[in-house]
Amino acid sequence: MPIHHPTPDDVHDSAEELRTALKDNGITLPSLGVDLPGFAGSYAVPLVALGNCNADTARKLAEVLRKAAVR
């Protein structure tokens, strides 16, 4: 199976999908976005930067993930 190399659009789209899913669960990661250094160089893989959040947001995210894992 060929390896899929994400395009800039793929990375932006996935970041927006994650932002929307988090918002649907009452979670905002203020620094969520595309990791620009991931586009540098020929060996780099574009990444989604999850960013920083406070302790309350981290707990809310953990709670949502735990609930989803039970389903």
N, CA, C and O atoms as a Tripos MOL2 file, in Angstrom:
@<TRIPOS>MOLECULE
protein
  284   283    71     0     0
PROTEIN
NO_CHARGES

@<TRIPOS>ATOM
      1 N           0.8440   -1.1700    0.0000 N.3       1 MET1
      2 CA          0.0000    0.0000    0.0000 C.3       1 MET1
      3 C           0.8920    1.2380    0.0000 C.2       1 MET1
      4 O           1.8160    1.3270    0.8090 O.2       1 MET1
      5 N           0.6330    2.1950   -0.8940 N.am      2 PRO2
      6 CA          1.4800    3.3850   -0.9550 C.3       2 PRO2
      7 C           1.3070    4.2680    0.2790 C.2       2 PRO2
      8 O           0.2380    4.3190    0.8880 O.2       2 PRO2
      9 N           2.3750    4.9520    0.6230 N.am      3 ILE3
     10 CA          2.3560    5.8730    1.7570 C.3       3 ILE3
     11 C           1.7020    7.1730    1.3170 C.2       3 ILE3
     12 O           2.0590    7.7390    0.2840 O.2       3 ILE3
     13 N           0.7400    7.6420    2.1070 N.am      4 HIS4
     14 CA          0.0850    8.9180    1.8190 C.3       4 HIS4
     15 C           0.8780   10.0420    2.4680 C.2       4 HIS4
     16 O           1.0890   10.0450    3.6810 O.2       4 HIS4
     17 N           1.3120   10.9880    1.6620 N.am      5 HIS5
     18 CA          2.0140   12.1550    2.1900 C.3       5 HIS5
     19 C           1.0130   13.2970    2.2700 C.2       5 HIS5
     20 O           0.5040   13.7480    1.2440 O.2       5 HIS5
     21 N           0.7240   13.7700    3.4800 N.am      6 PRO6
     22 CA         -0.2790   14.8240    3.6350 C.3       6 PRO6
     23 C           0.1110   16.0910    2.8870 C.2       6 PRO6
     24 O           1.2720   16.5010    2.8740 O.2       6 PRO6
     25 N          -0.8740   16.6850    2.2790 N.am      7 THR7
     26 CA         -0.6830   17.9680    1.6230 C.3       7 THR7
     27 C          -0.9900   19.0710    2.6310 C.2       7 THR7
     28 O          -1.5650   18.8000    3.6850 O.2       7 THR7
     29 N          -0.6130   20.3180    2.3180 N.am      8 PRO8
     30 CA         -0.9930   21.4200    3.2200 C.3       8 PRO8
     31 C          -2.4980   21.4670    3.4650 C.2       8 PRO8
     32 O          -2.9380   21.7450    4.5810 O.2       8 PRO8
     33 N          -3.2870   21.1950    2.4270 N.am      9 ASP9
     34 CA         -4.7400   21.2020    2.6080 C.3       9 ASP9
     35 C          -5.1880   20.1030    3.5690 C.2       9 ASP9
     36 O          -6.0790   20.3240    4.3890 O.2       9 ASP9
     37 N          -4.5700   18.9100    3.4710 N.am     10 ASP10
     38 CA         -4.9140   17.8130    4.3870 C.3      10 ASP10
     39 C          -4.6880   18.2260    5.8350 C.2      10 ASP10
     40 O          -5.5250   17.9730    6.7020 O.2      10 ASP10
     41 N          -3.5540   18.8600    6.0860 N.am     11 VAL11
     42 CA         -3.2030   19.2400    7.4550 C.3      11 VAL11
     43 C          -4.1430   20.3330    7.9610 C.2      11 VAL11
     44 O          -4.6130   20.2710    9.0970 O.2      11 VAL11
     45 N          -4.4150   21.3270    7.1270 N.am     12 HIS12
     46 CA         -5.3500   22.3860    7.5320 C.3      12 HIS12
     47 C          -6.7370   21.8080    7.7840 C.2      12 HIS12
     48 O          -7.3870   22.1490    8.7720 O.2      12 HIS12
     49 N          -7.1880   20.9340    6.8880 N.am     13 ASP13
     50 CA         -8.5180   20.3260    7.0390 C.3      13 ASP13
     51 C          -8.6140   19.4950    8.3160 C.2      13 ASP13
     52 O          -9.6160   19.5580    9.0280 O.2      13 ASP13
     53 N          -7.5720   18.7170    8.6030 N.am     14 SER14
     54 CA         -7.6250   17.8880    9.8100 C.3      14 SER14
     55 C          -7.6060   18.7420   11.0700 C.2      14 SER14
     56 O          -8.2510   18.3990   12.0620 O.2      14 SER14
     57 N          -6.8730   19.8500   11.0400 N.am     15 ALA15
     58 CA         -6.8720   20.7640   12.1900 C.3      15 ALA15
     59 C          -8.2620   21.3540   12.3950 C.2      15 ALA15
     60 O          -8.7260   21.4730   13.5290 O.2      15 ALA15
     61 N          -8.9200   21.7200   11.3160 N.am     16 GLU16
     62 CA        -10.2670   22.2870   11.4350 C.3      16 GLU16
     63 C         -11.2820   21.2390   11.8880 C.2      16 GLU16
     64 O         -12.1880   21.5440   12.6630 O.2      16 GLU16
     65 N         -11.1290   20.0020   11.4030 N.am     17 GLU17
     66 CA        -12.0120   18.9210   11.8610 C.3      17 GLU17
     67 C         -11.8610   18.7050   13.3610 C.2      17 GLU17
     68 O         -12.8470   18.5290   14.0760 O.2      17 GLU17
     69 N         -10.6190   18.7200   13.8290 N.am     18 LEU18
     70 CA        -10.3700   18.5460   15.2570 C.3      18 LEU18
     71 C         -10.9210   19.7260   16.0450 C.2      18 LEU18
     72 O         -11.5250   19.5350   17.1000 O.2      18 LEU18
     73 N         -10.7200   20.9430   15.5490 N.am     19 ARG19
     74 CA        -11.2420   22.1400   16.2310 C.3      19 ARG19
     75 C         -12.7620   22.0280   16.3850 C.2      19 ARG19
     76 O         -13.3080   22.3180   17.4500 O.2      19 ARG19
     77 N         -13.4410   21.6030   15.3080 N.am     20 THR20
     78 CA        -14.9010   21.4770   15.3430 C.3      20 THR20
     79 C         -15.3390   20.3910   16.3190 C.2      20 THR20
     80 O         -16.2740   20.5930   17.0940 O.2      20 THR20
     81 N         -14.6690   19.2430   16.2850 N.am     21 ALA21
     82 CA        -15.0240   18.1480   17.2020 C.3      21 ALA21
     83 C         -14.8130   18.5560   18.6530 C.2      21 ALA21
     84 O         -15.6330   18.2420   19.5150 O.2      21 ALA21
     85 N         -13.7230   19.2510   18.9210 N.am     22 LEU22
     86 CA        -13.4780   19.7280   20.2820 C.3      22 LEU22
     87 C         -14.5520   20.7340   20.7000 C.2      22 LEU22
     88 O         -15.0700   20.6770   21.8150 O.2      22 LEU22
     89 N         -14.8750   21.6520   19.7940 N.am     23 LYS23
     90 CA        -15.8990   22.6610   20.0980 C.3      23 LYS23
     91 C         -17.2440   21.9990   20.3960 C.2      23 LYS23
     92 O         -17.9720   22.4350   21.2870 O.2      23 LYS23
     93 N         -17.5710   20.9390   19.6420 N.am     24 ASP24
     94 CA        -18.8180   20.2110   19.8790 C.3      24 ASP24
     95 C         -18.8670   19.6020   21.2770 C.2      24 ASP24
     96 O         -19.9420   19.2940   21.7930 O.2      24 ASP24
     97 N         -17.6970   19.4310   21.8830 N.am     25 ASN25
     98 CA        -17.6040   18.8830   23.2380 C.3      25 ASN25
     99 C         -17.2580   19.9510   24.2660 C.2      25 ASN25
    100 O         -16.8890   19.6360   25.3970 O.2      25 ASN25
    101 N         -17.3770   21.2130   23.8700 N.am     26 GLY26
    102 CA        -17.1390   22.3050   24.8060 C.3      26 GLY26
    103 C         -15.6730   22.5460   25.1250 C.2      26 GLY26
    104 O         -15.3450   23.0710   26.1890 O.2      26 GLY26
    105 N         -14.7920   22.1670   24.2110 N.am     27 ILE27
    106 CA        -13.3500   22.2950   24.4510 C.3      27 ILE27
    107 C         -12.7330   23.2120   23.4020 C.2      27 ILE27
    108 O         -13.0270   23.1030   22.2120 O.2      27 ILE27
    109 N         -11.8760   24.1120   23.8630 N.am     28 THR28
    110 CA        -11.1250   24.9810   22.9610 C.3      28 THR28
    111 C          -9.6480   24.8680   23.2930 C.2      28 THR28
    112 O          -9.2420   25.0840   24.4350 O.2      28 THR28
    113 N          -8.8440   24.5290   22.2910 N.am     29 LEU29
    114 CA         -7.3870   24.5730   22.4350 C.3      29 LEU29
    115 C          -6.9330   25.8380   21.7110 C.2      29 LEU29
    116 O          -6.9230   25.8730   20.4800 O.2      29 LEU29
    117 N          -6.5550   26.8790   22.4610 N.am     30 PRO30
    118 CA         -6.2850   28.1870   21.8720 C.3      30 PRO30
    119 C          -5.2090   28.1940   20.7850 C.2      30 PRO30
    120 O          -5.2740   29.0000   19.8560 O.2      30 PRO30
    121 N          -4.2360   27.3160   20.8910 N.am     31 SER31
    122 CA         -3.1320   27.3360   19.9350 C.3      31 SER31
    123 C          -3.2280   26.2400   18.8800 C.2      31 SER31
    124 O          -2.2530   25.9800   18.1750 O.2      31 SER31
    125 N          -4.3840   25.5950   18.7590 N.am     32 LEU32
    126 CA         -4.5550   24.5460   17.7630 C.3      32 LEU32
    127 C          -4.3510   25.1190   16.3750 C.2      32 LEU32
    128 O          -4.9500   26.1370   16.0260 O.2      32 LEU32
    129 N          -3.5260   24.4860   15.5960 N.am     33 GLY33
    130 CA         -3.2780   24.9490   14.2360 C.3      33 GLY33
    131 C          -2.2700   24.0560   13.5450 C.2      33 GLY33
    132 O          -1.9810   22.9480   13.9950 O.2      33 GLY33
    133 N          -1.7410   24.5590   12.4430 N.am     34 VAL34
    134 CA         -0.7560   23.8280   11.6580 C.3      34 VAL34
    135 C           0.6340   24.1800   12.1630 C.2      34 VAL34
    136 O           0.9470   25.3500   12.3830 O.2      34 VAL34
    137 N           1.4660   23.1600   12.3440 N.am     35 ASP35
    138 CA          2.8490   23.3600   12.7670 C.3      35 ASP35
    139 C           3.6640   23.7200   11.5250 C.2      35 ASP35
    140 O           4.0370   22.8400   10.7480 O.2      35 ASP35
    141 N           3.9350   24.9960   11.3410 N.am     36 LEU36
    142 CA          4.5950   25.4610   10.1150 C.3      36 LEU36
    143 C           5.9800   24.8560    9.8820 C.2      36 LEU36
    144 O           6.3130   24.5700    8.7320 O.2      36 LEU36
    145 N           6.8110   24.6430   10.9210 N.am     37 PRO37
    146 CA          8.1100   24.0090   10.6530 C.3      37 PRO37
    147 C           7.9770   22.6020   10.0540 C.2      37 PRO37
    148 O           8.9230   22.0970    9.4490 O.2      37 PRO37
    149 N           6.8340   21.9830   10.2150 N.am     38 GLY38
    150 CA          6.6100   20.6710    9.6250 C.3      38 GLY38
    151 C           6.6290   20.6800    8.1120 C.2      38 GLY38
    152 O           6.7810   19.6300    7.4880 O.2      38 GLY38
    153 N           6.4750   21.8530    7.5100 N.am     39 PHE39
    154 CA          6.5130   21.9690    6.0530 C.3      39 PHE39
    155 C           7.9210   22.2340    5.5300 C.2      39 PHE39
    156 O           8.1350   22.2670    4.3180 O.2      39 PHE39
    157 N           8.8740   22.4220    6.4250 N.am     40 ALA40
    158 CA         10.2400   22.7300    6.0190 C.3      40 ALA40
    159 C          11.0200   21.4500    5.7400 C.2      40 ALA40
    160 O          10.8500   20.4480    6.4350 O.2      40 ALA40
    161 N          11.8450   21.4850    4.7540 N.am     41 GLY41
    162 CA         12.7170   20.3500    4.4580 C.3      41 GLY41
    163 C          12.0050   19.2420    3.7210 C.2      41 GLY41
    164 O          10.7760   19.1770    3.7030 O.2      41 GLY41
    165 N          12.7830   18.3750    3.1160 N.am     42 SER42
    166 CA         12.2130   17.3100    2.2910 C.3      42 SER42
    167 C          11.7890   16.0880    3.1090 C.2      42 SER42
    168 O          11.0310   15.2570    2.6090 O.2      42 SER42
    169 N          12.2580   15.9580    4.3560 N.am     43 TYR43
    170 CA         11.9210   14.7890    5.1640 C.3      43 TYR43
    171 C          10.8480   15.0830    6.2050 C.2      43 TYR43
    172 O          10.3820   14.1790    6.8990 O.2      43 TYR43
    173 N          10.4650   16.3320    6.3090 N.am     44 ALA44
    174 CA          9.4980   16.7220    7.3400 C.3      44 ALA44
    175 C           8.1000   16.2480    6.9660 C.2      44 ALA44
    176 O           7.7360   16.1980    5.7910 O.2      44 ALA44
    177 N           7.3360   15.9070    7.9740 N.am     45 VAL45
    178 CA          5.9390   15.5380    7.8050 C.3      45 VAL45
    179 C           5.1040   16.6560    8.4030 C.2      45 VAL45
    180 O           5.2950   16.9980    9.5700 O.2      45 VAL45
    181 N           4.1780   17.2410    7.6380 N.am     46 PRO46
    182 CA          3.3380   18.2970    8.2000 C.3      46 PRO46
    183 C           2.5570   17.7880    9.4040 C.2      46 PRO46
    184 O           1.9900   16.6960    9.3750 O.2      46 PRO46
    185 N           2.5340   18.5870   10.4520 N.am     47 LEU47
    186 CA          1.8930   18.1970   11.7050 C.3      47 LEU47
    187 C           0.8200   19.1960   12.1060 C.2      47 LEU47
    188 O           0.8640   20.3660   11.7260 O.2      47 LEU47
    189 N          -0.1360   18.7170   12.8760 N.am     48 VAL48
    190 CA         -1.1130   19.5840   13.5220 C.3      48 VAL48
    191 C          -0.5750   19.8670   14.9170 C.2      48 VAL48
    192 O          -0.2960   18.9450   15.6850 O.2      48 VAL48
    193 N          -0.4320   21.1460   15.2370 N.am     49 ALA49
    194 CA          0.0330   21.5550   16.5660 C.3      49 ALA49
    195 C          -1.1780   21.6750   17.4790 C.2      49 ALA49
    196 O          -2.0830   22.4690   17.2240 O.2      49 ALA49
    197 N          -1.1870   20.8880   18.5330 N.am     50 LEU50
    198 CA         -2.3310   20.9090   19.4450 C.3      50 LEU50
    199 C          -2.3160   22.1050   20.3680 C.2      50 LEU50
    200 O          -3.3660   22.5100   20.8680 O.2      50 LEU50
    201 N          -1.1670   22.6720   20.6000 N.am     51 GLY51
    202 CA         -1.0920   23.9030   21.3670 C.3      51 GLY51
    203 C          -1.1800   23.6970   22.8620 C.2      51 GLY51
    204 O          -1.2190   22.5750   23.3680 O.2      51 GLY51
    205 N          -1.2100   24.7930   23.5260 N.am     52 ASN52
    206 CA         -1.2430   24.8100   24.9870 C.3      52 ASN52
    207 C          -2.6760   24.9460   25.4840 C.2      52 ASN52
    208 O          -3.5410   25.4950   24.8010 O.2      52 ASN52
    209 N          -2.9070   24.4360   26.6830 N.am     53 CYS53
    210 CA         -4.2070   24.6200   27.3120 C.3      53 CYS53
    211 C          -4.0180   24.6170   28.8150 C.2      53 CYS53
    212 O          -2.9990   24.1580   29.3320 O.2      53 CYS53
    213 N          -5.0210   25.1390   29.5070 N.am     54 ASN54
    214 CA         -4.9360   25.1530   30.9630 C.3      54 ASN54
    215 C          -5.3730   23.8030   31.5300 C.2      54 ASN54
    216 O          -5.8390   22.9340   30.7920 O.2      54 ASN54
    217 N          -5.2220   23.6350   32.8250 N.am     55 ALA55
    218 CA         -5.5190   22.3600   33.4790 C.3      55 ALA55
    219 C          -6.9880   21.9660   33.3410 C.2      55 ALA55
    220 O          -7.2960   20.7890   33.1550 O.2      55 ALA55
    221 N          -7.8910   22.9300   33.4290 N.am     56 ASP56
    222 CA         -9.3190   22.6150   33.2950 C.3      56 ASP56
    223 C          -9.6300   22.0630   31.9030 C.2      56 ASP56
    224 O         -10.3980   21.1100   31.7660 O.2      56 ASP56
    225 N          -9.0380   22.6590   30.8820 N.am     57 THR57
    226 CA         -9.2530   22.1840   29.5140 C.3      57 THR57
    227 C          -8.6610   20.7970   29.3310 C.2      57 THR57
    228 O          -9.2750   19.9480   28.6850 O.2      57 THR57
    229 N          -7.4910   20.5500   29.8820 N.am     58 ALA58
    230 CA         -6.8680   19.2260   29.7890 C.3      58 ALA58
    231 C          -7.7470   18.1730   30.4550 C.2      58 ALA58
    232 O          -7.9000   17.0720   29.9270 O.2      58 ALA58
    233 N          -8.3250   18.5000   31.6050 N.am     59 ARG59
    234 CA         -9.2120   17.5580   32.2920 C.3      59 ARG59
    235 C         -10.4710   17.2870   31.4810 C.2      59 ARG59
    236 O         -10.9230   16.1450   31.3990 O.2      59 ARG59
    237 N         -11.0390   18.3260   30.8820 N.am     60 LYS60
    238 CA        -12.2400   18.1730   30.0560 C.3      60 LYS60
    239 C         -11.9340   17.2890   28.8430 C.2      60 LYS60
    240 O         -12.7340   16.4250   28.4880 O.2      60 LYS60
    241 N         -10.8010   17.5000   28.2220 N.am     61 LEU61
    242 CA        -10.3990   16.6900   27.0730 C.3      61 LEU61
    243 C         -10.2210   15.2290   27.4960 C.2      61 LEU61
    244 O         -10.6740   14.3230   26.7970 O.2      61 LEU61
    245 N          -9.5780   15.0030   28.6100 N.am     62 ALA62
    246 CA         -9.3910   13.6460   29.1160 C.3      62 ALA62
    247 C         -10.7410   12.9790   29.4050 C.2      62 ALA62
    248 O         -10.9300   11.7980   29.1100 O.2      62 ALA62
    249 N         -11.6680   13.7310   29.9760 N.am     63 GLU63
    250 CA        -12.9960   13.2010   30.2810 C.3      63 GLU63
    251 C         -13.7280   12.7720   28.9920 C.2      63 GLU63
    252 O         -14.3140   11.6910   28.9300 O.2      63 GLU63
    253 N         -13.6820   13.6220   27.9930 N.am     64 VAL64
    254 CA        -14.3490   13.3130   26.7210 C.3      64 VAL64
    255 C         -13.7110   12.0800   26.0770 C.2      64 VAL64
    256 O         -14.4190   11.2190   25.5550 O.2      64 VAL64
    257 N         -12.3960   11.9920   26.1110 N.am     65 LEU65
    258 CA        -11.7130   10.8440   25.5270 C.3      65 LEU65
    259 C         -12.0250    9.5560   26.2700 C.2      65 LEU65
    260 O         -12.2010    8.5050   25.6520 O.2      65 LEU65
    261 N         -12.0950    9.6320   27.5950 N.am     66 ARG66
    262 CA        -12.4390    8.4460   28.3930 C.3      66 ARG66
    263 C         -13.8480    7.9710   28.0440 C.2      66 ARG66
    264 O         -14.0740    6.7740   27.8710 O.2      66 ARG66
    265 N         -14.7840    8.8950   27.9430 N.am     67 LYS67
    266 CA        -16.1620    8.5260   27.6000 C.3      67 LYS67
    267 C         -16.2330    7.9080   26.2080 C.2      67 LYS67
    268 O         -16.9660    6.9430   25.9910 O.2      67 LYS67
    269 N         -15.4800    8.4570   25.2740 N.am     68 ALA68
    270 CA        -15.4880    7.9150   23.9030 C.3      68 ALA68
    271 C         -14.8650    6.5310   23.8610 C.2      68 ALA68
    272 O         -15.2780    5.7000   23.0530 O.2      68 ALA68
    273 N         -13.9020    6.2680   24.6930 N.am     69 ALA69
    274 CA        -13.2270    4.9700   24.7070 C.3      69 ALA69
    275 C         -14.1360    3.8590   25.2260 C.2      69 ALA69
    276 O         -13.9480    2.6910   24.8870 O.2      69 ALA69
    277 N         -15.1050    4.2170   26.0370 N.am     70 VAL70
    278 CA        -16.0260    3.2400   26.6200 C.3      70 VAL70
    279 C         -17.0480    2.7740   25.5920 C.2      70 VAL70
    280 O         -17.5490    1.6540   25.6900 O.2      70 VAL70
    281 N         -17.3590    3.5890   24.6340 N.am     71 ARG71
    282 CA        -18.3980    3.2650   23.6300 C.3      71 ARG71
    283 C         -18.0330    2.1140   22.7700 C.2      71 ARG71
    284 O         -18.8040    1.7330   21.8890 O.2      71 ARG71
@<TRIPOS>BOND
     1     1     2 1
     2     2     3 1
     3     3     4 2
     4     3     5 am
     5     5     6 1
     6     6     7 1
     7     7     8 2
     8     7     9 am
     9     9    10 1
    10    10    11 1
    11    11    12 2
    12    11    13 am
    13    13    14 1
    14    14    15 1
    15    15    16 2
    16    15    17 am
    17    17    18 1
    18    18    19 1
    19    19    20 2
    20    19    21 am
    21    21    22 1
    22    22    23 1
    23    23    24 2
    24    23    25 am
    25    25    26 1
    26    26    27 1
    27    27    28 2
    28    27    29 am
    29    29    30 1
    30    30    31 1
    31    31    32 2
    32    31    33 am
    33    33    34 1
    34    34    35 1
    35    35    36 2
    36    35    37 am
    37    37    38 1
    38    38    39 1
    39    39    40 2
    40    39    41 am
    41    41    42 1
    42    42    43 1
    43    43    44 2
    44    43    45 am
    45    45    46 1
    46    46    47 1
    47    47    48 2
    48    47    49 am
    49    49    50 1
    50    50    51 1
    51    51    52 2
    52    51    53 am
    53    53    54 1
    54    54    55 1
    55    55    56 2
    56    55    57 am
    57    57    58 1
    58    58    59 1
    59    59    60 2
    60    59    61 am
    61    61    62 1
    62    62    63 1
    63    63    64 2
    64    63    65 am
    65    65    66 1
    66    66    67 1
    67    67    68 2
    68    67    69 am
    69    69    70 1
    70    70    71 1
    71    71    72 2
    72    71    73 am
    73    73    74 1
    74    74    75 1
    75    75    76 2
    76    75    77 am
    77    77    78 1
    78    78    79 1
    79    79    80 2
    80    79    81 am
    81    81    82 1
    82    82    83 1
    83    83    84 2
    84    83    85 am
    85    85    86 1
    86    86    87 1
    87    87    88 2
    88    87    89 am
    89    89    90 1
    90    90    91 1
    91    91    92 2
    92    91    93 am
    93    93    94 1
    94    94    95 1
    95    95    96 2
    96    95    97 am
    97    97    98 1
    98    98    99 1
    99    99   100 2
   100    99   101 am
   101   101   102 1
   102   102   103 1
   103   103   104 2
   104   103   105 am
   105   105   106 1
   106   106   107 1
   107   107   108 2
   108   107   109 am
   109   109   110 1
   110   110   111 1
   111   111   112 2
   112   111   113 am
   113   113   114 1
   114   114   115 1
   115   115   116 2
   116   115   117 am
   117   117   118 1
   118   118   119 1
   119   119   120 2
   120   119   121 am
   121   121   122 1
   122   122   123 1
   123   123   124 2
   124   123   125 am
   125   125   126 1
   126   126   127 1
   127   127   128 2
   128   127   129 am
   129   129   130 1
   130   130   131 1
   131   131   132 2
   132   131   133 am
   133   133   134 1
   134   134   135 1
   135   135   136 2
   136   135   137 am
   137   137   138 1
   138   138   139 1
   139   139   140 2
   140   139   141 am
   141   141   142 1
   142   142   143 1
   143   143   144 2
   144   143   145 am
   145   145   146 1
   146   146   147 1
   147   147   148 2
   148   147   149 am
   149   149   150 1
   150   150   151 1
   151   151   152 2
   152   151   153 am
   153   153   154 1
   154   154   155 1
   155   155   156 2
   156   155   157 am
   157   157   158 1
   158   158   159 1
   159   159   160 2
   160   159   161 am
   161   161   162 1
   162   162   163 1
   163   163   164 2
   164   163   165 am
   165   165   166 1
   166   166   167 1
   167   167   168 2
   168   167   169 am
   169   169   170 1
   170   170   171 1
   171   171   172 2
   172   171   173 am
   173   173   174 1
   174   174   175 1
   175   175   176 2
   176   175   177 am
   177   177   178 1
   178   178   179 1
   179   179   180 2
   180   179   181 am
   181   181   182 1
   182   182   183 1
   183   183   184 2
   184   183   185 am
   185   185   186 1
   186   186   187 1
   187   187   188 2
   188   187   189 am
   189   189   190 1
   190   190   191 1
   191   191   192 2
   192   191   193 am
   193   193   194 1
   194   194   195 1
   195   195   196 2
   196   195   197 am
   197   197   198 1
   198   198   199 1
   199   199   200 2
   200   199   201 am
   201   201   202 1
   202   202   203 1
   203   203   204 2
   204   203   205 am
   205   205   206 1
   206   206   207 1
   207   207   208 2
   208   207   209 am
   209   209   210 1
   210   210   211 1
   211   211   212 2
   212   211   213 am
   213   213   214 1
   214   214   215 1
   215   215   216 2
   216   215   217 am
   217   217   218 1
   218   218   219 1
   219   219   220 2
   220   219   221 am
   221   221   222 1
   222   222   223 1
   223   223   224 2
   224   223   225 am
   225   225   226 1
   226   226   227 1
   227   227   228 2
   228   227   229 am
   229   229   230 1
   230   230   231 1
   231   231   232 2
   232   231   233 am
   233   233   234 1
   234   234   235 1
   235   235   236 2
   236   235   237 am
   237   237   238 1
   238   238   239 1
   239   239   240 2
   240   239   241 am
   241   241   242 1
   242   242   243 1
   243   243   244 2
   244   243   245 am
   245   245   246 1
   246   246   247 1
   247   247   248 2
   248   247   249 am
   249   249   250 1
   250   250   251 1
   251   251   252 2
   252   251   253 am
   253   253   254 1
   254   254   255 1
   255   255   256 2
   256   255   257 am
   257   257   258 1
   258   258   259 1
   259   259   260 2
   260   259   261 am
   261   261   262 1
   262   262   263 1
   263   263   264 2
   264   263   265 am
   265   265   266 1
   266   266   267 1
   267   267   268 2
   268   267   269 am
   269   269   270 1
   270   270   271 1
   271   271   272 2
   272   271   273 am
   273   273   274 1
   274   274   275 1
   275   275   276 2
   276   275   277 am
   277   277   278 1
   278   278   279 1
   279   279   280 2
   280   279   281 am
   281   281   282 1
   282   282   283 1
   283   283   284 2
@<TRIPOS>SUBSTRUCTURE
     1 MET1         2 RESIDUE 1 A MET
     2 PRO2         6 RESIDUE 1 A PRO
     3 ILE3        10 RESIDUE 1 A ILE
     4 HIS4        14 RESIDUE 1 A HIS
     5 HIS5        18 RESIDUE 1 A HIS
     6 PRO6        22 RESIDUE 1 A PRO
     7 THR7        26 RESIDUE 1 A THR
     8 PRO8        30 RESIDUE 1 A PRO
     9 ASP9        34 RESIDUE 1 A ASP
    10 ASP10       38 RESIDUE 1 A ASP
    11 VAL11       42 RESIDUE 1 A VAL
    12 HIS12       46 RESIDUE 1 A HIS
    13 ASP13       50 RESIDUE 1 A ASP
    14 SER14       54 RESIDUE 1 A SER
    15 ALA15       58 RESIDUE 1 A ALA
    16 GLU16       62 RESIDUE 1 A GLU
    17 GLU17       66 RESIDUE 1 A GLU
    18 LEU18       70 RESIDUE 1 A LEU
    19 ARG19       74 RESIDUE 1 A ARG
    20 THR20       78 RESIDUE 1 A THR
    21 ALA21       82 RESIDUE 1 A ALA
    22 LEU22       86 RESIDUE 1 A LEU
    23 LYS23       90 RESIDUE 1 A LYS
    24 ASP24       94 RESIDUE 1 A ASP
    25 ASN25       98 RESIDUE 1 A ASN
    26 GLY26      102 RESIDUE 1 A GLY
    27 ILE27      106 RESIDUE 1 A ILE
    28 THR28      110 RESIDUE 1 A THR
    29 LEU29      114 RESIDUE 1 A LEU
    30 PRO30      118 RESIDUE 1 A PRO
    31 SER31      122 RESIDUE 1 A SER
    32 LEU32      126 RESIDUE 1 A LEU
    33 GLY33      130 RESIDUE 1 A GLY
    34 VAL34      134 RESIDUE 1 A VAL
    35 ASP35      138 RESIDUE 1 A ASP
    36 LEU36      142 RESIDUE 1 A LEU
    37 PRO37      146 RESIDUE 1 A PRO
    38 GLY38      150 RESIDUE 1 A GLY
    39 PHE39      154 RESIDUE 1 A PHE
    40 ALA40      158 RESIDUE 1 A ALA
    41 GLY41      162 RESIDUE 1 A GLY
    42 SER42      166 RESIDUE 1 A SER
    43 TYR43      170 RESIDUE 1 A TYR
    44 ALA44      174 RESIDUE 1 A ALA
    45 VAL45      178 RESIDUE 1 A VAL
    46 PRO46      182 RESIDUE 1 A PRO
    47 LEU47      186 RESIDUE 1 A LEU
    48 VAL48      190 RESIDUE 1 A VAL
    49 ALA49      194 RESIDUE 1 A ALA
    50 LEU50      198 RESIDUE 1 A LEU
    51 GLY51      202 RESIDUE 1 A GLY
    52 ASN52      206 RESIDUE 1 A ASN
    53 CYS53      210 RESIDUE 1 A CYS
    54 ASN54      214 RESIDUE 1 A ASN
    55 ALA55      218 RESIDUE 1 A ALA
    56 ASP56      222 RESIDUE 1 A ASP
    57 THR57      226 RESIDUE 1 A THR
    58 ALA58      230 RESIDUE 1 A ALA
    59 ARG59      234 RESIDUE 1 A ARG
    60 LYS60      238 RESIDUE 1 A LYS
    61 LEU61      242 RESIDUE 1 A LEU
    62 ALA62      246 RESIDUE 1 A ALA
    63 GLU63      250 RESIDUE 1 A GLU
    64 VAL64      254 RESIDUE 1 A VAL
    65 LEU65      258 RESIDUE 1 A LEU
    66 ARG66      262 RESIDUE 1 A ARG
    67 LYS67      266 RESIDUE 1 A LYS
    68 ALA68      270 RESIDUE 1 A ALA
    69 ALA69      274 RESIDUE 1 A ALA
    70 VAL70      278 RESIDUE 1 A VAL
    71 ARG71      282 RESIDUE 1 A ARG
